[in-house]
Structures are given as structure tokens and as C-alpha cells.
Amino acid sequence: MQERYQELIKLLNEANYNYHVLDKPTITDQEFDKYLRELLTIEEEYPDWVREDSPSQRIGGMVVDGFDKVTHEIPMLSLSNVFNEEEVLNFDHRIQKEGFHPQYVCELKIDGLSVSLLYKNGKLVRAATRGDGVTGEDITHNVKTIKTVPLILTEPIDIEVRGEIYMSKKTLQELNQKRKEEHLPLLQNPRNAAAGSIRQLDSKVAASRKLDCFIYHLPNPLDYGIATHDDALQFMKKLGFKVNPNNRLVENISQVLEFIDYHTIHRHELPYDIDGIVIKVNSIRQQQELGYTVKYPKWATAYKFPAEEVLTKLVDIVFTVGRTGQITPNAVLEPVLVMGTTVSRATLHNEEFVKERDLKIGDVVSIRKAGDVIPEVIEVKKERRNGQERDFQMITQCPICGSTLQKKNDQVDYYCLNEKCPARKIEGLIHFVSRNAMDIDGLGEKIIEDFYNLGYLKRVVDIYHLEKYRQDLTLLEGYGTKSIDKLLEAIERSKQNSLERLVFGLGIVHVGSKTAKLLASHYKTMENFMKSTEEELTTIPDVGPIIAKSVVSYFQDPDNIALIEQLRDVGVNMMYLGSVIEQDEDFAGKTFVVTGTLSSMTREDVKSEIEKRGGKTVESVSKKTSVVVVGKNPGSKYDKAKSFQIPIWTEEEFLSHLD
């Protein structure tokens, strides 16, 4: 652990230097945030280890020696970061615990370079960077070239204000076009372009870059008789400063979340880059009473937008055995935040997938969430390789039972063909009880593994015989009478499920939950379904010859027939109980995409309601999509729907169509 701590300090200090001094970042902001969080966690657990040069002991970046140094009379503190709704609510909860029920000011977090502007008798006398928070760099000669920074205020007063220097997207585009024509290296993004421009020794160069500046903070508002941050913004605007027009005063944390939701969707429409939302307590008195930590004000925080695509390290590749015996390589990743949740694993699908992307263990890879849900590896960053990476090797034997792996009918996947392989049996049990199958709450993966290893579960039907071992189960470590009774009740309830859940739970190859519902609604009973032929099956919409062949093959196996009879004997329902609502013109024949988080129902419930009314759902937006239903944080699917001019329903609109 101590070795990792020293490694993090070295990594973060180098990253700080490259970012703040050289303006050549070597890691992304998201990676920096991840490593800093890991460092702070270690220091919290081992406070005696804290070094003087730890990034946690700094307030900002470093000072460039090429500029005169400036001391900030009031330190320029950075802000703490939050990454999801829960952390935003926790920020509010901590303030509420102090006895305050504050108004908040929400501001766009401009992705640029922090600046302090000092005026004497209404005239600009100094501009400085944040530096390390106490000592910054004098950049007055360059800031004077920014047309939105007033050289003389509307009132002859002494004042210091703070803000953000940035470059617009359009300016960057024009600048890069010119650099391309001159065969110069292109600038990476508006933030780096702004930082590099403001540190030019020749002010003519800075002037040619057309920088801009928003002012957002007055360090000493009480000296001017100002009692709230919102009033301070209006005061600075009156003095001639450019203040962002998108700032909003809100009454509670719910309205803060609404502000975040709106700008998460619409941020790409802005003429400049933002990387989050700043949340500040409005009352200056409350700010003072809440105070500061060593590094951050307690009365403000910055919500960072979830990264749509982030970088992390591929630590290892491990192999799992599915219920059909299919072998899947899986990426073990350094934990990383992706769209508000921590990801540490991602499927690599098969050997061909890994080789096509030339993945090596130790690589830095970019990942995103497919369909906003499933983590997937997009590509390797080969320029980040250091020679210590290890080549991927596909295994030749089952990692569980040791059987030789084989491919089926020229498929790309390898399989363990040992039907008695424990991994296959466990995965089959896990699939049977899963949410879209028999939906047995309380019988999770870990419990199934425990019960399998203890001998209580070997076959699917054994689930319905667990009642016999009730007394034994309640005596197991970690399992009490209450939890076992709830589990047994859930098992008993599952007997009443409609046929489609059972069909999906059986694990017939190529039969997913949607196909299972099609088949169950068509055949109505398990008996009819078992008698189906390939010719008959292919007449059902969306059922092709591959599925038809798989279904018929399944029912030709005597062991599968025996399993169904055993399930019938213990009382599992064998009939289709669903009912399709009369065809609704708002839904019938239309294709829907559901994205974002809905408050009144789950995505599965939404999809079920659509299908009941004759519609169908898909995962990705295309020109053929009829409607996109959006909840909170819908991500790129919302933007794509807008670009294709596809109708978009909010959650409220969707519910009204149901009614």
C-alpha cells in the first residue's frame, strides 16, 4: 500500500506540472480525479504517511518561472468535486446538518484558465493566474488584450474579482485551420489553447488568439455591503465585467439537480466548453459560518459531467464460463467513473475482439457504456505504451474443469463442452433466477455459488426444494431466519410467473427475453411450445431459422424434457398469462428507444408497456427510430435523436400516452 501511495504522489505531481506549467497534459482530467481520490482515501486511512509534497497539501498548480510572481492576499482556493446525483445530495445534506436551508447559485463551470483581476481607483493594475493558490503568475500584459476584460470600470473603486479565461469553439476552429495551412501542430482543445495563449511572452500573440473571460467571484463582498453571491454577480456586471447569463439562483437542491440535468443535455449547444456545474451557497453569512477545509470551501462544490468516454488501465484479462459453455475474456480495469458509476470490469467478447483491437495487459484503454449501461472497451492508446505491456494469450483449457476448449461450427467463440462443468451449472442457475427470467429476489450470484458448493443446489429444480433445508440454511453464517424466509417466499411466488419468464429462464440458445415473450404469447402453453416445428416457428415474426433450429434441438434432449416435467410437478406455471392491450395508434408498429433514468418506472417496465401496445424497443437511435423516450441524464442518444429530428417524449409525455 505504501509503495502505491508513493507512486500516486509521483504520478499526480508530474501530471500537475505537465498540465499547469507546460500546458501539455499527459493524462485526462478524469484520470487525474480518479488517482487523486485514491490518494486521499489512502491518506485518510494512514494519516501518518502524508508527505509535504503530496498533491493533497496543495491548493492549485505550480508557478511558471518565466513570469513575475504575485501573492494573492485572499488565497484562490479550488473546489471539491462531485460526480453523481447522490454526491450532490450529500453536499446539501452536510450543509443542512449545520442548520442551514440555503438558496444556491448554479453556474456553468467554464473549461479554461482561472484568473484574478485587481483594480485600483477603477483601473486594471494586475492580472494573475491561480498558481498554487497563494502565489500566482503576473499575466497583466496578455490579459489587457482580452476585449471583454475592462481596463477601466464604471466606478472608480478598488476591487479584486476572479473568473475564467477561455477560448470559444469557433475561435479554436479558425485558429487550427490557420495552423493547419501553416503546417503547425494543431491545438488539442479550447482549454489548452487558452492556457497556452495567456502564457505567451509576446502580447501580440495573445491578442491574435481572441480570448474571452467570464467573471464569477468577488472574494470580499461584505466590504461592498453585499450580502449574497447573486447580488455580487449583479454588482460585478454593473461595474462592466462579463458575467455568464446562464447563472441561476435556485431555492433548493432539487432545482440544482434540474439545472444539472438541463445542461447535461444542452451543454454541446454552447459556444464554449463547460465540464460541469458549480454550486454555491448564496448567503455570504452562511458561507462564512460554513467555512473552509485546508483545500476547499465547504459552501461550494463542482459537479463534473460524467465522461462519455474515459481512459483507464487494463490490469488483467480473465476468463469466465457461461451457461452454454461459452468462454468469454473479460477486462479487469483500474476502477474508473463512467457516467456516474464506478466500472472495474468489461467484457471483451472473444479472442477475435481482443486481437482486432491489439489489446495488451497493461495498456491504457478508452471505455464507454454501450447503451448507457454496459461497459465496453473501445480502443487502446498505443502512444501510452512503455514496453512493459504483456501480450494476450487465449486459453486452451476450461478455467474451471480443465476440459479442452473447442470451437463450434466455425464460430469465433470457444466452448467448454463438459456439460458437468460446475461453472456451466452455476451460470445456468444464475440465469434461471435472473430478473428477466424467474426473477427470484434474494437468490443472487454469491448465494447460488454458496448453495451449490454446499450441495443444496445442483439442478434448476433444486431451487424449489430448498424449503426442505430451511432449518439448515438458517444456521449458515451470514444467513438468518428472516432472510431465508424471504427467499423461500420469493421462490414460491416465482411459480406463478407467466410462461415467457420460464421459457427465457430455461436458457435455450439464441432465445432472449423478447423472443421468449413472442414464443409464449404465440403458443400460450408449454405443451404447445414443446411440439413446435422449425417450419412453424419461422412463420412467427422476428423468429428466424437459427432460433427455430435451436428451439427444436432443445426439446429433442430427454434431459430438458425431464426438467420441464420436474418443474411442472413442483407447481411452476406452464401457461402464458400476459395480455396484449388493444393496439394503440401511438405505439403500434413504431420503434422506440428508451434512454436516461426515469423516476416513476424502470426501463424494463417502460419497454413492457410499449410492447403491450404493439410497439417494439431497440437500444440504438437510427433514422428508422419512431420515438425516443428520455429520462434524466439521457446522454448522446438524446443528441442523436435531435440531429435526426426524431420525436422526443419526456417521462411525463410518455405517461400521458399510456393513459
C-alpha positions in Angstrom: 0.0 0.0 0.0 2.8 2.4 0.9 4.5 1.7 -2.4 1.3 2.6 -4.2 1.0 5.8 -2.2 4.5 6.9 -3.3 3.6 6.0 -6.9 0.5 8.1 -6.8 2.3 11.2 -5.5 4.9 10.9 -8.2 2.2 10.4 -10.9 0.0 13.3 -9.7 2.9 15.8 -9.3 4.1 15.0 -12.8 0.6 15.4 -14.1 0.2 18.7 -12.3 3.5 20.0 -13.8 2.6 19.0 -17.3 -0.9 20.4 -17.1 -0.3 23.7 -15.2 3.2 24.6 -16.2 3.8 23.1 -19.7 0.1 23.1 -20.8 0.8 19.6 -22.2 -1.5 17.2 -20.2 -0.3 13.6 -20.2 -3.4 12.2 -18.5 -7.1 13.3 -18.8 -8.9 15.3 -16.1 -11.0 12.2 -15.4 -7.8 10.1 -14.8 -6.4 12.8 -12.5 -9.6 12.9 -10.4 -9.5 9.1 -10.1 -5.9 9.0 -8.9 -6.4 11.9 -6.5 -9.4 10.2 -5.0 -7.3 7.1 -4.5 -4.6 9.1 -2.8 -7.0 10.9 -0.5 -8.5 7.5 0.5 -5.1 6.2 1.5 -4.2 9.4 3.4 -7.5 9.2 5.3 -6.6 5.6 6.3 -2.9 6.3 7.0 -2.6 9.9 8.1 1.0 9.4 9.3 2.1 8.7 5.8 1.1 12.2 4.5 4.1 13.9 2.7 4.7 17.6 2.4 4.8 17.3 -1.3 1.5 15.4 -1.6 -1.0 16.9 -4.0 -3.5 17.0 -1.2 -1.3 19.6 0.5 -1.5 21.9 -2.5 -4.4 24.3 -3.4 -3.8 24.6 -7.1 -1.0 24.1 -9.6 2.6 25.4 -9.9 4.2 28.7 -10.8 5.9 29.3 -14.2 9.4 30.8 -13.6 9.2 32.9 -16.7 6.6 35.3 -15.2 6.8 37.6 -12.2 5.3 36.0 -9.1 2.2 37.5 -7.4 0.9 36.8 -3.9 -2.8 36.6 -3.5 -4.0 38.4 -0.4 -7.0 36.1 -0.3 -6.0 32.6 -1.4 -7.6 31.3 -4.6 -9.0 28.0 -3.5 -10.0 25.3 -5.8 -13.4 23.5 -5.4 -14.2 19.9 -4.3 -15.7 17.7 -7.0 -18.9 15.6 -7.0 -19.7 13.1 -9.8 -23.3 12.0 -9.5 -26.7 12.8 -8.0 -26.0 11.0 -4.7 -22.9 13.1 -4.1 -24.7 16.3 -4.9 -27.4 15.4 -2.4 -24.7 14.6 0.2 -23.2 18.0 -0.3 -26.6 19.5 0.5 -27.1 17.1 3.4 -23.9 18.3 5.1 -25.0 21.9 4.8 -28.5 21.1 6.2 -26.8 19.3 9.1 -25.2 22.7 10.0 -28.7 24.1 10.5 -28.9 25.9 7.1 -31.6 25.7 4.4 -29.8 27.7 1.8 -30.6 29.1 -1.6 -28.0 28.1 -4.2 -26.5 29.8 -7.2 -25.8 27.4 -10.1 -23.1 28.4 -12.6 -21.6 26.8 -15.7 -18.1 25.5 -15.0 -16.1 27.1 -17.8 -13.2 24.9 -19.1 -10.5 27.5 -19.2 -7.8 29.2 -17.0 -8.6 30.8 -13.6 -7.6 34.5 -13.3 -7.6 37.2 -10.6 -8.1 40.8 -11.7 -7.0 43.7 -9.4 -8.3 47.3 -9.9 -7.1 50.4 -8.2 -9.4 53.5 -8.4 -11.3 51.6 -11.1 -8.2 50.9 -13.3 -6.8 47.5 -14.1 -3.4 47.2 -12.4 -2.7 43.5 -12.3 -3.9 40.2 -13.6 -2.6 36.9 -12.2 -3.1 33.2 -12.6 -4.2 31.0 -9.7 -0.7 29.3 -9.4 -0.6 27.3 -6.2 -3.5 29.3 -4.7 -1.2 31.6 -2.7 1.4 32.6 -5.3 0.4 33.0 -9.0 1.9 34.5 -12.2 1.6 38.1 -13.4 -0.1 37.9 -16.8 -1.3 41.5 -17.0 0.3 42.3 -20.4 -1.7 39.5 -22.0 -5.0 39.9 -20.2 -5.1 43.5 -21.3 -5.5 42.2 -24.9 -8.8 40.4 -24.0 -11.6 42.7 -25.1 -14.1 41.5 -22.5 -11.8 42.5 -19.6 -12.5 46.1 -18.8 -9.4 48.3 -18.5 -11.5 50.9 -16.6 -14.6 50.2 -14.5 -17.8 52.1 -14.4 -17.0 53.2 -10.9 -13.6 54.4 -9.6 -13.2 51.8 -6.8 -10.5 49.4 -5.5 -11.6 45.8 -6.1 -10.4 42.3 -6.9 -12.5 39.9 -8.9 -11.9 36.4 -10.2 -13.0 34.5 -13.3 -12.1 32.2 -16.1 -10.2 33.0 -19.3 -11.4 30.8 -22.2 -11.4 30.3 -25.9 -14.6 29.8 -27.9 -15.1 26.7 -30.0 -15.3 28.8 -33.1 -12.1 30.6 -32.4 -10.3 27.3 -31.8 -11.6 26.0 -35.1 -10.4 29.1 -37.0 -7.0 29.0 -35.3 -6.5 25.4 -36.0 -7.4 25.9 -39.7 -4.8 28.6 -39.9 -2.2 26.4 -38.2 -3.0 23.5 -40.5 -2.3 25.8 -43.5 1.0 26.8 -41.9 1.8 23.1 -41.2 1.9 23.8 -37.4 0.7 21.2 -34.8 -3.0 21.6 -34.0 -4.2 22.7 -30.5 -5.9 19.9 -28.6 -8.9 21.7 -27.1 -10.1 25.2 -26.1 -8.8 24.9 -22.5 -5.2 24.1 -23.6 -5.4 26.8 -26.3 -6.5 29.4 -23.8 -3.8 28.5 -21.2 -1.1 28.4 -23.9 -2.2 31.8 -25.3 -2.2 33.6 -22.0 1.3 32.4 -21.2 2.8 33.9 -24.3 5.6 36.3 -23.6 4.7 38.4 -26.6 1.3 40.1 -26.0 0.7 40.4 -29.8 0.4 36.6 -29.9 -2.1 36.6 -27.1 -4.1 39.4 -28.8 -4.3 37.3 -32.0 -5.9 34.4 -30.2 -9.2 36.3 -29.4 -9.5 35.1 -25.8 -12.6 35.8 -23.7 -13.3 36.0 -20.0 -16.3 35.4 -17.6 -16.1 36.8 -14.1 -17.8 34.7 -11.4 -16.4 35.6 -7.9 -15.9 38.5 -5.6 -13.6 37.5 -2.7 -14.7 40.1 -0.2 -18.4 41.0 -0.9 -19.1 42.3 2.6 -16.6 45.1 2.1 -19.1 46.5 -0.5 -22.2 45.9 1.6 -23.2 42.8 -0.5 -25.0 40.0 1.4 -25.4 37.3 -1.3 -23.4 35.8 -4.1 -26.2 36.5 -6.6 -26.0 40.2 -5.7 -22.2 40.1 -6.1 -22.7 38.8 -9.6 -25.1 41.7 -10.4 -22.7 44.2 -8.8 -19.7 42.9 -10.9 -21.9 43.0 -14.0 -22.8 46.7 -13.3 -19.1 47.5 -13.0 -18.6 46.4 -16.6 -17.5 42.7 -16.2 -18.8 40.0 -18.4 -20.9 37.6 -16.2 -22.3 34.4 -17.6 -26.0 34.9 -18.4 -26.8 31.2 -17.7 -26.3 31.5 -13.9 -29.4 30.8 -11.9 -30.5 31.4 -8.3 -32.5 28.4 -7.0 -34.4 27.6 -3.9 -33.3 24.1 -3.1 -31.2 21.1 -4.1 -34.0 19.7 -6.3 -33.8 22.8 -8.5 -30.0 22.4 -8.6 -30.5 18.8 -10.0 -32.9 20.2 -12.6 -30.2 22.8 -13.6 -27.6 20.0 -13.9 -30.0 17.8 -15.9 -30.8 20.6 -18.4 -27.1 21.5 -19.0 -26.0 17.9 -19.2 -28.3 17.6 -22.2 -27.7 21.1 -23.8 -24.1 21.8 -23.0 -23.0 21.0 -26.5 -25.2 23.8 -27.8 -23.0 26.4 -26.0 -20.3 28.3 -28.0 -17.7 27.4 -25.4 -16.7 24.2 -23.4 -18.0 23.5 -20.0 -17.0 20.5 -17.9 -19.6 20.7 -15.1 -21.8 22.9 -12.9 -20.6 25.0 -9.9 -23.0 25.0 -6.9 -22.6 27.8 -4.3 -24.5 28.7 -1.2 -26.0 32.1 -1.9 -25.8 33.8 1.5 -22.4 35.3 2.3 -23.1 34.9 6.1 -23.9 31.2 5.6 -20.7 30.9 3.6 -18.6 32.4 6.4 -20.2 30.1 9.0 -19.7 27.0 6.9 -16.0 28.0 6.4 -13.3 26.0 4.7 -11.3 22.8 4.7 -7.5 23.1 4.1 -8.1 23.0 0.4 -11.8 23.7 -0.4 -14.6 26.0 0.7 -17.4 23.9 2.4 -20.1 26.1 0.9 -19.3 25.3 -2.8 -18.6 22.3 -5.0 -18.3 21.4 -8.6 -20.4 18.8 -10.3 -18.3 17.2 -13.0 -20.2 15.9 -16.0 -19.9 12.1 -16.5 -17.3 11.2 -19.1 -18.9 9.7 -22.2 -15.6 8.0 -23.0 -12.9 7.7 -20.3 -9.4 6.2 -20.0 -8.2 3.6 -17.6 -5.6 0.8 -17.3 -6.2 -2.8 -18.5 -4.8 -4.6 -15.4 -5.6 -8.1 -16.5 -7.7 -10.4 -18.7 -9.6 -13.2 -17.0 -11.9 -15.8 -18.5 -15.4 -16.9 -17.5 -17.6 -19.8 -18.5 -21.2 -19.1 -19.5 -24.2 -21.4 -19.1 -23.8 -22.7 -22.6 -20.1 -23.4 -22.0 -19.0 -20.3 -24.0 -15.7 -18.9 -22.9 -15.5 -15.1 -22.5 -12.4 -13.0 -21.9 -13.1 -10.1 -19.5 -11.1 -6.9 -18.9 -10.0 -6.2 -15.3 -9.7 -2.5 -15.2 -8.4 0.1 -12.7 -11.7 1.3 -11.2 -12.9 4.4 -13.1 -16.0 6.6 -13.1 -18.1 6.3 -16.3 -21.3 8.3 -16.5 -21.6 8.5 -12.7 -20.8 4.8 -11.8 -17.6 3.0 -11.0 -16.5 0.4 -13.6 -13.8 -2.2 -12.9 -14.8 -5.0 -15.4 -15.8 -5.0 -19.1 -16.5 -7.9 -21.4 -14.0 -8.5 -24.3 -16.4 -10.9 -26.0 -14.0 -13.3 -27.7 -10.4 -13.9 -28.9 -11.1 -12.1 -32.2 -12.3 -9.0 -30.5 -9.1 -8.7 -28.4 -6.8 -9.3 -31.4 -8.6 -6.8 -33.7 -8.0 -4.1 -31.1 -4.4 -5.3 -30.4 -5.1 -5.2 -26.6 -2.2 -6.0 -24.3 -2.3 -6.4 -20.5 -1.0 -3.1 -19.0 -2.4 -0.9 -21.8 -4.3 2.4 -21.3 -7.6 1.9 -22.9 -10.7 4.0 -23.6 -14.0 2.7 -22.4 -17.6 3.8 -22.5 -21.0 2.4 -21.6 -22.8 0.8 -24.5 -26.4 1.9 -24.5 -25.5 4.0 -21.4 -25.4 0.7 -19.4 -22.9 -1.9 -20.4 -19.2 -1.0 -20.1 -17.2 -1.7 -23.3 -13.6 -1.3 -24.3 -13.3 1.0 -27.4 -9.6 1.2 -28.2 -6.1 1.0 -26.9 -4.0 4.2 -26.6 -0.8 2.8 -28.2 1.1 6.1 -27.8 0.9 5.5 -24.0 2.7 2.1 -24.1 6.0 1.9 -22.2 7.2 -1.6 -23.3 6.1 -3.3 -20.1 2.8 -4.5 -21.6 2.1 -8.2 -21.9 0.6 -9.9 -25.0 -2.9 -11.5 -24.8 -2.9 -15.3 -24.9 -6.2 -17.2 -25.5 -6.5 -20.2 -23.1 -6.9 -23.7 -24.4 -8.5 -25.4 -21.4 -11.6 -24.6 -19.3 -10.5 -22.4 -16.4 -12.9 -24.4 -14.1 -12.9 -28.0 -15.1 -9.8 -28.2 -17.3 -11.5 -29.6 -20.3 -10.0 -28.9 -23.7 -11.8 -26.0 -25.4 -13.3 -26.3 -28.8 -15.0 -24.1 -31.4 -18.5 -24.9 -32.8 -19.3 -24.9 -36.5 -16.6 -22.4 -37.4 -17.8 -19.9 -34.8 -15.3 -17.4 -33.3 -16.1 -18.4 -29.7 -14.5 -21.2 -27.8 -16.6 -23.6 -25.7 -16.2 -25.9 -22.7 -18.2 -29.0 -23.9 -18.2 -30.6 -20.5 -21.9 -30.5 -19.5 -21.0 -31.3 -15.9 -18.6 -28.4 -15.7 -19.5 -26.6 -12.4 -19.2 -23.2 -14.0 -21.8 -24.0 -16.6 -24.2 -25.3 -14.0 -23.8 -22.3 -11.7 -24.2 -19.9 -14.6 -27.4 -21.8 -15.7 -28.8 -21.4 -12.1 -27.9 -17.7 -12.1 -29.6 -17.2 -15.4 -32.8 -19.0 -14.3 -33.3 -16.8 -11.3 -32.3 -13.5 -13.0 -34.6 -10.5 -13.3 -35.9 -11.1 -16.8 -36.3 -14.9 -16.1 -37.9 -16.2 -12.9 -37.0 -13.0 -11.0 -36.3 -14.7 -7.6 -35.3 -11.8 -5.4 -32.7 -12.7 -2.8 -31.1 -15.6 -4.8 -28.1 -13.7 -6.1 -24.9 -14.9 -7.7 -22.9 -15.3 -4.4 -25.7 -17.1 -2.7 -26.1 -19.5 -5.6 -22.4 -20.2 -5.5 -22.6 -20.9 -1.8 -25.6 -23.2 -2.0 -24.0 -25.0 -5.0 -20.8 -25.6 -3.1 -22.7 -26.8 0.0 -24.7 -29.2 -2.1 -28.2 -27.7 -1.7 -28.4 -26.6 -5.4 -27.1 -28.8 -8.3 -30.0 -28.5 -10.8 -32.6 -25.9 -11.5 -35.4 -27.8 -9.9 -33.5 -27.9 -6.7 -34.4 -24.3 -6.2 -37.9 -25.4 -5.5 -36.8 -28.0 -2.9 -34.8 -25.5 -0.7 -37.8 -25.5 1.7 -36.7 -28.9 2.8 -33.4 -27.4 4.1 -34.9 -24.4 5.7 -33.5 -25.2 9.2 -30.0 -26.0 7.9 -29.9 -22.8 5.8 -30.9 -20.5 8.7 -27.8 -21.9 10.6 -25.4 -20.9 7.9 -23.1 -18.0 8.7 -24.5 -14.8 7.1 -28.0 -16.2 6.7 -30.7 -15.7 9.3 -34.3 -16.9 9.7 -35.7 -13.7 8.3 -33.6 -13.6 5.1 -34.1 -17.3 4.4 -37.9 -17.0 4.9 -38.0 -14.0 2.5 -36.0 -16.1 0.0 -38.4 -19.0 0.2 -41.4 -16.7 -0.2 -39.8 -15.3 -3.4 -39.2 -18.8 -4.7 -42.8 -19.7 -4.0 -44.1 -16.5 -5.8 -42.0 -17.3 -8.8 -44.2 -20.4 -9.5 -46.9 -18.1 -10.6 -44.8 -16.3 -13.3 -46.1 -16.2 -16.9 -44.7 -18.7 -19.4 -42.3 -16.3 -21.1 -40.2 -16.0 -17.9 -39.8 -19.7 -17.7 -39.0 -20.0 -21.5 -36.3 -17.4 -21.1 -35.0 -19.0 -17.8 -34.5 -22.4 -19.5 -31.6 -20.9 -21.3 -32.4 -22.1 -24.8 -29.6 -20.9 -27.1 -30.4 -17.7 -29.1 -33.7 -17.2 -27.2 -33.6 -13.9 -25.4 -36.3 -12.3 -23.2 -38.0 -10.6 -26.2 -38.1 -13.8 -28.2 -39.3 -15.8 -25.2 -42.3 -13.4 -24.9 -43.0 -13.8 -28.6 -43.0 -17.6 -28.4 -45.0 -17.7 -25.2 -47.7 -15.3 -26.5 -47.9 -17.4 -29.7 -48.1 -20.9 -28.2 -49.9 -20.0 -24.9 -48.8 -23.2 -23.2 -45.6 -25.1 -22.6 -47.2 -28.2 -24.1 -47.9 -26.5 -27.4 -44.4 -24.9 -27.4 -42.7 -28.3 -26.9 -44.5 -29.6 -30.0 -43.3 -26.7 -32.3 -41.6 -27.5 -35.6 -38.9 -25.5 -37.4 -41.2 -24.7 -40.3 -43.9 -23.5 -37.9 -41.5 -21.4 -35.8 -40.1 -19.5 -38.8 -43.7 -18.2 -39.6 -43.6 -16.2 -36.3 -42.4 -12.5 -36.8 -38.7 -12.0 -35.8 -38.1 -15.7 -35.4 -35.6 -16.9 -37.9 -34.2 -20.3 -38.9 -31.3 -20.2 -36.3 -33.7 -19.7 -33.4 -36.1 -22.3 -34.8 -33.4 -24.9 -35.1 -32.2 -24.1 -31.5 -35.7 -24.5 -30.0 -36.4 -27.8 -31.8 -33.0 -29.1 -30.8 -33.6 -28.2 -27.1 -36.8 -30.2 -26.9 -35.1 -33.2 -28.6 -32.9 -33.6 -25.5 -34.6 -36.1 -22.9 -32.9 -34.3 -20.0 -34.6 -31.0 -21.0 -38.0 -32.7 -21.2 -37.4 -34.3 -17.8 -36.5 -30.8 -16.3 -39.8 -29.3 -17.6 -41.8 -32.2 -16.1 -40.0 -31.8 -12.8 -40.8 -28.1 -12.8 -44.4 -28.8 -13.6 -44.5 -31.3 -10.7 -43.4 -28.7 -8.1 -46.1 -26.3 -9.3 -44.3 -24.0 -11.7 -46.9 -22.4 -14.1 -46.8 -23.6 -17.7 -49.2 -21.1 -19.3 -48.9 -17.6 -20.8 -50.6 -15.2 -18.5 -49.8 -11.9 -20.3 -52.4 -10.0 -22.3 -51.6 -7.5 -25.1 -53.5 -4.3 -24.7 -55.6 -3.3 -27.8 -53.4 -1.9 -30.5 -52.7 1.8 -29.6 -52.0 4.1 -32.6 -49.4 6.0 -30.5 -47.4 2.8 -30.2 -48.5 0.1 -32.8 -45.8 -0.6 -35.4 -43.4 2.0 -34.0 -39.9 1.6 -32.8 -38.8 3.2 -29.5 -35.5 3.9 -27.8 -35.5 4.5 -24.0 -32.6 6.4 -22.5 -31.8 8.1 -19.2 -33.2 7.5 -15.7 -37.0 7.5 -15.2 -38.4 8.3 -11.8 -41.8 6.5 -12.0 -40.8 3.2 -13.5 -37.8 1.1 -14.6 -36.6 0.8 -18.2 -37.9 -2.7 -18.3 -41.4 -1.6 -17.2 -41.3 1.1 -19.9 -40.4 -1.5 -22.6 -43.1 -3.8 -21.3 -45.7 -1.1 -21.7 -44.6 -0.3 -25.2 -44.7 -3.9 -26.3 -48.1 -4.4 -24.8 -49.4 -1.7 -27.1 -47.9 -3.1 -30.2 -44.6 -1.2 -30.3 -41.1 -2.5 -30.1 -37.9 -1.3 -28.4 -34.3 -1.2 -29.6 -31.1 0.0 -28.0 -29.7 2.5 -30.5 -31.1 5.5 -32.3 -31.2 5.5 -36.1 -33.2 7.3 -38.8 -35.7 4.4 -38.5 -36.5 5.1 -34.8 -40.0 6.4 -34.3 -39.8 7.9 -30.8 -37.1 8.4 -28.2 -38.3 8.4 -24.5 -35.9 10.4 -22.3 -35.4 10.5 -18.5 -32.7 12.2 -16.5 -29.1 12.2 -18.0 -30.1 10.8 -21.4 -26.6 11.2 -22.9 -25.7 11.0 -26.5 -28.9 9.3 -27.7 -30.9 12.5 -27.0 -28.4 14.5 -29.2 -28.6 11.9 -31.9 -32.4 12.0 -31.8 -32.4 15.8 -32.2 -30.0 15.6 -35.1 -32.3 13.1 -36.9 -35.3 15.2 -35.9 -36.9 12.2 -34.2 -39.9 12.9 -31.9 -38.7 13.0 -28.2 -41.1 12.2 -25.3 -40.3 13.2 -21.8 -41.3 10.8 -19.0 -44.5 12.9 -18.4 -45.4 12.8 -22.1 -44.8 9.0 -22.2 -47.1 8.5 -19.2 -49.8 10.7 -20.9 -49.6 8.5 -24.0 -50.1 5.4 -21.7 -53.3 7.0 -20.3 
